[in-house]
Amino acid sequence: MEAWSYDGWGGPEVVRLGELPEPEVGDGQVLVEVTAAGVNPADHRLRSGGAAQLPHRFPIVPGLDVAGRVAAVGSDVDGFAVGRRVMGYLGVAFMVDGGSWARMVAVDAGSLVVTPDAVSDELAGALPCVGLTALLMADTLSVSAGDRVLVHAAAGGVGHLFVQLAVARGAEVVGTASPRNFDYLRSLGAEPVAYGDGRTDLARVASRPFDAVADFYGGDALAESARFLALGARVATAGASTFADAPRIGVRPDARALAELASLVADDELRVRVADVVPFDRATEALATVEEGAAAGKLVVLGPQ
Ligand SMILES: NC(=O)c1ccc[n+]([C@@H]2O[C@H](COP(=O)([O-])OP(=O)(O)OC[C@H]3O[C@@H](n4cnc5c(N)ncnc54)[C@H](OP(=O)(O)O)[C@@H]3O)[C@@H](O)[C@H]2O)c1
């Protein structure tokens, strides 16, 4: 089958398009024919060896998110008939079983849900990793009505979904972003502020301190906003933060949470911002755009035609 893969950790040049044997569907797994796969910063971090200590098997097929159709079902699997549309977040299992940048991928059934009819494959491929991370952050911070919440990297793949979840819970949301995304954040119900240069714009909006801070950037973002926190404020990061007190969340496959998110998307209560959908043979170009931080929304790679 056609697949992107790499034989060792490294930069963009290690990822090659070629032919690999179709994966075997194991016990408790579903073989999915891929129609769409979201691109995430983790795709380049892991390719560079960011989790080299975890179990892995070269050649590694990248791709953490998957949307597609059930092609075969392993033993001990219920609820996934052949031909059904499904979506899922593979997590680090992709480093052993193979990821979604291929014609077929074998996925643990517990990582998959049936895709609602109202959700396109492009949206289903874009949602899993970022949606699960956003929901995990909202739950970790117990975001609720009346909270004043600061979001770092609010217009990014995770941030824009977190903003929507927080606004839907009745929170008042301020988000850091570059000016190109200010109108977009306002359209989600958040107040935008610029990042960079000590985040001086925060002082302008922080007349009332924040009850919670969700950091989807890392670095000094949390440390620089520490002086704007209310007493007892909840903070968490999804990145590598210099702020020692910040718990780091770690997204994992979670079918119950993914089903909840997919249903919100189906009901148009959660909108995934897709910047572009690219053909399979341009997957590495899409990853380079994500690596440069240049995407305005999610990039989605189609399965091989
Ligand atoms: N721990 C976990 O489980 C987990 C799960 C998923 C993702 N993550 C991590 O979370 C981060 C965000 O992921 P993503 O998918 O949302 O990435 P993304 O779509 O590439 O978005 C990154 C965002 O960072 C913003 N940004 C750039 N420089 C910034 C700065 N100096 N201060 C604040 N924001 C800045 C950009 O904002 P503008 O576009 O407005 O310039 C961009 O929207 C990544 O580091 C990713 O690896 C962690």
The ligand as an SDF file (V2000), in Angstrom:
LIG
                    3D

 48 52  0  0  0  0  0  0  0  0999 V2000
    0.2590   17.9460   25.8020 N   0  0  0  0  0  0  0  0  0  0  0  0
   -0.6060   17.4860   24.9010 C   0  0  0  0  0  0  0  0  0  0  0  0
   -1.2930   16.4970   25.1160 O   0  0  0  0  0  0  0  0  0  0  0  0
   -0.7580   18.2270   23.6010 C   0  0  0  0  0  0  0  0  0  0  0  0
   -1.7580   17.8540   22.6920 C   0  0  0  0  0  0  0  0  0  0  0  0
   -1.9090   18.6030   21.5260 C   0  0  0  0  0  0  0  0  0  0  0  0
   -1.0590   19.6680   21.2720 C   0  0  0  0  0  0  0  0  0  0  0  0
   -0.0720   19.9530   22.1680 N   0  0  0  0  0  0  0  0  0  0  0  0
    0.8430   21.0880   21.9360 C   0  0  0  0  0  0  0  0  0  0  0  0
    0.0770   22.2750   22.0400 O   0  0  0  0  0  0  0  0  0  0  0  0
    0.6380   23.2480   21.1800 C   0  0  0  0  0  0  0  0  0  0  0  0
   -0.4450   23.8140   20.2690 C   0  0  0  0  0  0  0  0  0  0  0  0
   -0.8710   22.8100   19.3720 O   0  0  0  0  0  0  0  0  0  0  0  0
   -1.7790   23.2300   18.1300 P   0  0  0  0  0  0  0  0  0  0  0  0
   -2.1840   21.9930   17.4410 O   0  0  0  0  0  0  0  0  0  0  0  0
   -2.8370   24.1770   18.5790 O   0  0  0  0  0  0  0  0  0  0  0  0
   -0.7060   24.0350   17.2470 O   0  0  0  0  0  0  0  0  0  0  0  0
   -0.9470   25.0500   16.0600 P   0  0  0  0  0  0  0  0  0  0  0  0
   -2.2630   24.8210   15.4090 O   0  0  0  0  0  0  0  0  0  0  0  0
    0.2870   25.0040   15.2360 O   0  0  0  0  0  0  0  0  0  0  0  0
   -1.0500   26.4740   16.7690 O   0  0  0  0  0  0  0  0  0  0  0  0
    0.0360   27.0570   17.3720 C   0  0  0  0  0  0  0  0  0  0  0  0
   -0.3580   28.4800   17.7490 C   0  0  0  0  0  0  0  0  0  0  0  0
    0.7140   29.0600   18.5170 O   0  0  0  0  0  0  0  0  0  0  0  0
    0.5370   30.4390   18.4230 C   0  0  0  0  0  0  0  0  0  0  0  0
    1.7700   31.1110   18.8010 N   0  0  0  0  0  0  0  0  0  0  0  0
    2.9080   31.2500   18.0710 C   0  0  0  0  0  0  0  0  0  0  0  0
    3.8260   31.9560   18.7780 N   0  0  0  0  0  0  0  0  0  0  0  0
    3.2440   32.2600   19.9820 C   0  0  0  0  0  0  0  0  0  0  0  0
    3.6800   32.9500   21.1450 C   0  0  0  0  0  0  0  0  0  0  0  0
    4.9170   33.4890   21.2230 N   0  0  0  0  0  0  0  0  0  0  0  0
    2.8210   33.0640   22.2110 N   0  0  0  0  0  0  0  0  0  0  0  0
    1.5770   32.5290   22.1480 C   0  0  0  0  0  0  0  0  0  0  0  0
    1.1050   31.8460   21.0590 N   0  0  0  0  0  0  0  0  0  0  0  0
    1.9390   31.7250   20.0020 C   0  0  0  0  0  0  0  0  0  0  0  0
    0.1220   30.7040   17.0050 C   0  0  0  0  0  0  0  0  0  0  0  0
   -0.7510   31.8050   17.0430 O   0  0  0  0  0  0  0  0  0  0  0  0
   -1.0900   32.7390   15.7610 P   0  0  0  0  0  0  0  0  0  0  0  0
   -1.4930   31.8000   14.6570 O   0  0  0  0  0  0  0  0  0  0  0  0
   -2.2050   33.5980   16.2380 O   0  0  0  0  0  0  0  0  0  0  0  0
    0.1850   33.4820   15.4400 O   0  0  0  0  0  0  0  0  0  0  0  0
   -0.5820   29.4020   16.5810 C   0  0  0  0  0  0  0  0  0  0  0  0
   -1.9560   29.6130   16.3730 O   0  0  0  0  0  0  0  0  0  0  0  0
    1.7870   22.5640   20.4230 C   0  0  0  0  0  0  0  0  0  0  0  0
    2.9890   22.8500   21.1050 O   0  0  0  0  0  0  0  0  0  0  0  0
    1.4540   21.1090   20.5530 C   0  0  0  0  0  0  0  0  0  0  0  0
    2.5970   20.2890   20.4440 O   0  0  0  0  0  0  0  0  0  0  0  0
    0.0990   19.2610   23.3120 C   0  0  0  0  0  0  0  0  0  0  0  0
  1  2  1  0
  2  3  2  0
  2  4  1  0
  4  5  1  0
  4 48  2  0
  5  6  2  0
  6  7  1  0
  7  8  2  0
  8  9  1  0
  8 48  1  0
  9 10  1  0
  9 46  1  0
 10 11  1  0
 11 12  1  0
 11 44  1  0
 12 13  1  0
 13 14  1  0
 14 15  2  0
 14 16  1  0
 14 17  1  0
 17 18  1  0
 18 19  2  0
 18 20  1  0
 18 21  1  0
 21 22  1  0
 22 23  1  0
 23 24  1  0
 23 42  1  0
 24 25  1  0
 25 26  1  0
 25 36  1  0
 26 27  1  0
 26 35  1  0
 27 28  2  0
 28 29  1  0
 29 30  1  0
 29 35  2  0
 30 31  1  0
 30 32  2  0
 32 33  1  0
 33 34  2  0
 34 35  1  0
 36 37  1  0
 36 42  1  0
 37 38  1  0
 38 39  2  0
 38 40  1  0
 38 41  1  0
 42 43  1  0
 44 45  1  0
 44 46  1  0
 46 47  1  0
M  CHG  2   8   1  16  -1
M  END
$$$$
